[in-house]
């Protein structure tokens, strides 16, 4: 009978369970608004997941959920500060001077 020597799924012993675990951990990183690189680093440090495995699972999730990731990347990308004054100026363009 097989005895599991690991406390969590092993890539070599249970590849499907391991990949599902990595997917779940990536989803938790997404809930924390982490970038791909932050997620890879966090999983490597805290869950001992090799960066190549995380990157591979991330790419597959990206392929399957392209629309979600486009919105996600837009939401987490830094936006430049636009003041109301600059916004009005850009919207109305140059004013003509009356004589």
Secondary structure, 3 states (H helix, E strand, C coil): CCCCCCCCCCCCCCHHHHHHHHHHHHHHHHHCCCCHHHHHHHHHHHCCCCHHHHHHHHHHHHHHCHHHHHHHHHHHCCCCCCCHHHHHHHHHCCCCCCC
